[in-house]
Amino acid sequence: MRELFDDVPEQSPFDPQEAVRRHIRTPQRKRFYTGAGVAEADGGFSITLDGKAIRSPSGKPIAVPTRAIADTVAAEWNAQGETIDPMTMPLTRLANSVIEGVIDRVDEVADDAAKFLGSDLLFYRAGHPETLVAREARHWDPILFWAADALGAHFVMAEGVMHVGQPEPAIKAARAAFPTDPWSVAALHVVTTLTGSALLALALAHGVRDEDQVWAAAHVDEDWNIEKWGVDEEVAARRAARQLDFKAAAGVLRELKPAAG
């Protein structure tokens, strides 16, 4: 499995996906196993290929916290054809991310996601047209009201893209609501970076919004532009690729069910 990975330029030093993206390589490797399965292991469950447990890119054992997550990882391996394409295996990549980039630095990864609370997508609103203003409010206001009421995090809104500073007590209150286990933190970081919003990620983690609602909220402006100007096929392809990672991370948050606020 290690041979599926190689170097790619690094971005954020605390992005858990970068620990794996650095290693994704082409050309793809031919499938070398008959089938994938799940076995009990220390700390949870392991994924096996013809009975042999898979390991992370650096050779560390991979322990998955629940049977449901392990079954989904195994299904990704079983779904591979003659060649193995890591980009079609988002939960496998997330598992590698946890082992390679999160377990030993959970707080740092959470703090990296929390940086978005200083300039979250939900804070910056369109001034016109009215239809877009109303759509942003419909998708985003309930999450901001929840953050204020349930978390005690009162943030400041702005019109346009000019940066507005956020109150430190609001940032600290929202940061305190982050999950603390490595898998949930990794998943929350993925959702945050893919949506541009730590608040959307928190709403998903706490069950305030489901994954379809969060994905729609993250693309309010983009979808409005599509309705007006049509679909850009290249942009649509990138969005579909991102959604694979989003769904994998959302599934982890749903399965682990951090305490709802």
ROBAFI-25702 format. One line per 5 residues: number of its first residue (from 1); their letters; for each residue x, y, z of C-alpha. Coordinates in pm, 1 decimal. Example, Ala and Ser with C-alpha at 12.3 -4.5 7.8 and 13.67 -1.06 7.14 Angstrom:
// ROBAFI-25702
1	AS	1230.0/-450.0/780.0 ~ 1367.0/-106.0/714.0
// end
This chain:
// ROBAFI-25702
1	MRELF	0.0/0.0/0.0 ~ 287.4/238.5/73.0 ~ 383.6/230.8/-293.4 ~ 60.1/413.4/-378.6 ~ 200.7/728.5/-221.2
6	DDVPE	472.7/979.5/-302.8 ~ 551.1/1350.9/-266.0 ~ 317.2/1638.1/-354.8 ~ 379.1/2002.0/-245.4 ~ 258.1/2075.7/106.4
11	QSPFD	8.9/2348.9/191.5 ~ -100.5/2407.0/552.1 ~ 144.1/2235.7/792.5 ~ -152.7/2126.4/1004.9 ~ -386.3/2015.5/725.4
16	PQEAV	-441.9/1644.9/798.9 ~ -508.9/1570.3/432.0 ~ -170.2/1710.1/331.0 ~ 7.4/1429.5/515.5 ~ -149.2/1197.5/259.7
21	RRHIR	-171.4/1430.5/-43.9 ~ 206.7/1469.1/-22.5 ~ 229.4/1100.5/-100.5 ~ -34.3/1042.7/-368.7 ~ 139.8/934.6/-684.8
26	TPQRK	71.5/841.4/-1043.9 ~ 71.3/618.1/-1238.1 ~ -178.9/411.4/-1045.7 ~ -75.1/73.0/-910.8 ~ -233.9/-246.5/-1038.4
31	RFYTG	-469.7/-418.1/-797.1 ~ -264.5/-672.3/-604.0 ~ -528.4/-833.4/-380.4 ~ -842.7/-1039.8/-421.0 ~ -1062.9/-882.2/-155.9
36	AGVAE	-1075.9/-648.3/140.9 ~ -1223.9/-726.8/480.9 ~ -1245.0/-604.2/838.9 ~ -1091.1/-751.6/1153.9 ~ -1091.6/-651.6/1517.8
41	ADGGF	-772.5/-476.8/1628.1 ~ -630.4/-284.6/1921.0 ~ -810.9/48.2/1932.5 ~ -1092.1/-54.1/1699.3 ~ -1091.8/-232.4/1365.3
46	SITLD	-836.6/-293.7/1092.3 ~ -893.4/-323.0/719.1 ~ -737.5/-628.2/561.3 ~ -636.6/-712.1/205.8 ~ -642.2/-1088.5/162.4
51	GKAIR	-614.2/-1116.4/539.2 ~ -323.5/-876.2/583.2 ~ -390.3/-546.5/764.9 ~ -325.9/-229.2/566.1 ~ -86.4/30.8/702.5
56	SPSGK	-39.6/404.6/661.0 ~ 207.4/547.7/404.2 ~ 484.9/545.4/667.4 ~ 401.2/191.6/776.9 ~ 194.8/263.5/1088.6
61	PIAVP	-95.5/32.2/1179.4 ~ -437.2/177.0/1092.9 ~ -706.4/136.7/1359.6 ~ -1056.0/254.3/1262.9 ~ -1282.5/348.2/1556.9
66	TRAIA	-1610.4/183.3/1447.6 ~ -1717.2/-114.5/1242.8 ~ -1928.8/103.4/1014.0 ~ -1631.4/321.8/919.0 ~ -1413.8/14.9/871.7
71	DTVAA	-1676.4/-146.8/646.9 ~ -1684.9/167.1/430.7 ~ -1305.8/173.3/397.3 ~ -1307.4/-193.3/300.2 ~ -1580.4/-122.9/45.0
76	EWNAQ	-1356.6/141.0/-117.9 ~ -1083.9/-121.0/-163.7 ~ -1328.4/-379.2/-294.5 ~ -1465.6/-127.9/-545.8 ~ -1127.4/-82.8/-716.0
81	GETID	-1084.4/-226.1/-1062.3 ~ -767.7/-345.5/-1233.2 ~ -580.9/-41.8/-1100.5 ~ -606.5/134.3/-765.1 ~ -704.5/501.1/-776.7
86	PMTMP	-651.5/667.3/-433.9 ~ -861.7/964.9/-542.4 ~ -1169.6/740.2/-547.9 ~ -1098.7/630.3/-188.5 ~ -1175.3/935.9/28.0
91	LTRLA	-1229.2/750.3/353.8 ~ -909.6/550.2/308.4 ~ -723.8/876.5/256.4 ~ -890.8/1023.3/565.2 ~ -784.2/718.1/766.9
96	NSVIE	-426.9/772.0/650.6 ~ -459.6/1141.5/737.6 ~ -561.1/1058.3/1093.6 ~ -268.8/822.0/1144.7 ~ -7.4/1034.8/968.0
101	GVIDR	-115.3/1386.0/1060.6 ~ -359.7/1406.7/1347.6 ~ -317.0/1150.7/1625.2 ~ 1.8/1311.4/1756.3 ~ -116.9/1673.0/1716.9
106	VDEVA	-491.6/1687.0/1769.7 ~ -489.2/2033.0/1928.1 ~ -274.7/2182.6/1652.8 ~ -504.7/2050.4/1380.9 ~ -811.2/2177.5/1567.5
111	DDAAK	-647.2/2517.4/1613.0 ~ -570.0/2529.5/1241.3 ~ -938.6/2475.9/1162.0 ~ -1031.6/2736.0/1424.2 ~ -839.0/3000.4/1228.3
116	FLGSD	-1137.6/3010.5/992.9 ~ -1342.8/3156.3/1278.5 ~ -1162.8/3484.3/1221.3 ~ -1286.0/3516.5/862.1 ~ -1561.0/3259.8/822.5
121	LLFYR	-1762.2/3238.2/499.7 ~ -2082.8/3307.8/690.7 ~ -1967.2/3653.1/807.0 ~ -1937.9/3815.2/463.3 ~ -2268.8/3896.5/296.8
126	AGHPE	-2370.3/4025.6/-42.0 ~ -2524.9/4372.1/-51.5 ~ -2727.8/4292.9/-364.2 ~ -2923.1/4159.7/-544.5 ~ -3202.0/4101.3/-297.6
131	TLVAR	-3253.3/3741.5/-404.8 ~ -2893.8/3652.7/-318.4 ~ -2906.2/3849.3/7.3 ~ -3218.2/3657.6/107.3 ~ -3069.4/3322.1/7.0
136	EARHW	-2755.0/3377.6/211.7 ~ -2966.0/3477.1/510.4 ~ -3185.6/3169.6/476.3 ~ -2890.3/2930.5/472.4 ~ -2651.5/3109.5/706.2
141	DPILF	-2849.7/3299.7/969.6 ~ -2982.6/2991.6/1152.5 ~ -2626.8/2868.3/1205.0 ~ -2513.9/3204.5/1339.3 ~ -2816.5/3216.5/1570.8
146	WAADA	-2730.3/2866.5/1693.1 ~ -2368.2/2965.7/1756.0 ~ -2485.3/3264.2/1960.3 ~ -2758.9/3084.1/2154.5 ~ -2602.7/2742.6/2209.6
151	LGAHF	-2231.5/2824.3/2215.5 ~ -2230.6/3183.0/2339.5 ~ -2036.3/3281.9/2025.7 ~ -2155.1/3621.8/1901.1 ~ -1988.8/3708.3/1571.4
156	VMAEG	-1988.9/4027.9/1362.2 ~ -2133.7/4040.2/1010.7 ~ -1997.0/4243.7/720.7 ~ -2118.3/4340.9/375.2 ~ -1876.7/4267.4/94.5
161	VMHVG	-1529.1/4120.1/130.6 ~ -1358.7/4382.2/347.5 ~ -1215.2/4202.7/651.0 ~ -1386.1/4261.6/983.3 ~ -1225.2/4155.3/1310.6
166	QPEPA	-1413.5/3906.7/1525.2 ~ -1446.6/3927.6/1905.0 ~ -1198.1/3698.8/2076.7 ~ -1463.8/3569.1/2320.4 ~ -1673.4/3453.4/2022.4
171	IKAAR	-1379.4/3270.5/1868.1 ~ -1292.2/3106.0/2200.6 ~ -1651.8/3001.1/2261.8 ~ -1680.0/2837.4/1919.6 ~ -1335.8/2675.3/1953.2
176	AAFPT	-1445.0/2520.9/2284.0 ~ -1722.9/2337.3/2097.5 ~ -1479.4/2150.6/1871.4 ~ -1458.9/1773.4/1911.0 ~ -1145.2/1633.9/2073.0
181	DPWSV	-1090.6/1284.8/1930.4 ~ -849.8/1252.5/1634.8 ~ -1103.1/1118.2/1384.7 ~ -1362.9/1386.0/1450.7 ~ -1100.5/1661.9/1448.6
186	AALHV	-963.5/1538.6/1116.8 ~ -1312.9/1522.8/969.2 ~ -1401.5/1866.7/1103.9 ~ -1083.0/2010.2/950.1 ~ -1168.9/1857.3/612.4
191	VTTLT	-1522.0/2000.7/618.5 ~ -1390.3/2339.9/728.6 ~ -1135.1/2369.3/450.9 ~ -1373.8/2239.1/183.6 ~ -1655.7/2477.2/280.7
196	GSALL	-1451.8/2775.6/396.7 ~ -1648.4/2774.6/720.4 ~ -1562.8/2638.8/1062.5 ~ -1917.0/2727.5/1171.4 ~ -2067.8/2507.0/900.9
201	ALALA	-1836.6/2226.9/1011.8 ~ -1942.8/2276.9/1374.4 ~ -2309.9/2276.5/1279.5 ~ -2255.6/1945.4/1102.5 ~ -2058.1/1796.4/1391.3
206	HGVRD	-2326.0/1893.9/1642.8 ~ -2615.2/1771.6/1430.0 ~ -2760.2/2117.9/1379.0 ~ -2744.9/2073.5/1000.9 ~ -2710.3/1758.8/791.3
211	EDQVW	-2449.3/1713.1/520.8 ~ -2678.0/1815.4/233.5 ~ -2774.1/2136.8/412.6 ~ -2411.1/2218.5/490.5 ~ -2296.6/2151.0/134.0
216	AAAHV	-2575.3/2370.8/-2.1 ~ -2492.7/2647.8/247.2 ~ -2128.8/2639.0/143.5 ~ -2223.0/2692.1/-221.9 ~ -2495.6/2955.3/-198.5
221	DEDWN	-2303.0/3212.2/-401.0 ~ -2170.0/2958.5/-650.9 ~ -2513.6/2809.5/-710.3 ~ -2666.0/3153.5/-755.5 ~ -2404.7/3231.4/-1021.3
226	IEKWG	-2472.1/2898.7/-1192.7 ~ -2841.0/2984.7/-1212.5 ~ -2756.2/3317.1/-1374.3 ~ -2466.9/3227.0/-1601.2 ~ -2467.1/2849.6/-1642.6
231	VDEEV	-2233.3/2569.0/-1542.0 ~ -1857.6/2584.6/-1589.8 ~ -1766.1/2220.8/-1653.2 ~ -1416.5/2251.0/-1508.5 ~ -1548.8/2412.3/-1191.2
236	AARRA	-1820.3/2148.2/-1168.7 ~ -1562.6/1869.1/-1193.3 ~ -1353.7/2019.0/-912.5 ~ -1664.8/2057.4/-700.1 ~ -1760.4/1693.0/-753.2
241	ARQLD	-1412.4/1582.7/-648.0 ~ -1428.8/1795.3/-334.1 ~ -1770.8/1655.3/-252.4 ~ -1628.4/1303.5/-232.9 ~ -1395.2/1412.2/46.9
246	FKAAA	-1674.2/1612.4/207.5 ~ -1909.4/1315.0/218.7 ~ -1640.6/1092.1/369.0 ~ -1567.2/1345.6/643.7 ~ -1936.9/1408.8/705.3
251	GVLRE	-1990.8/1035.9/741.2 ~ -1723.1/1017.4/1010.5 ~ -1880.0/1304.5/1204.7 ~ -2221.4/1142.9/1175.3 ~ -2093.2/804.5/1288.3
256	LKPAA	-1896.3/936.4/1587.0 ~ -2173.4/1178.3/1687.8 ~ -1991.5/1446.4/1890.8 ~ -2211.5/1582.4/2168.7 ~ -2486.8/1798.3/2021.9
261	G	-2515.4/2160.6/2129.1
// end
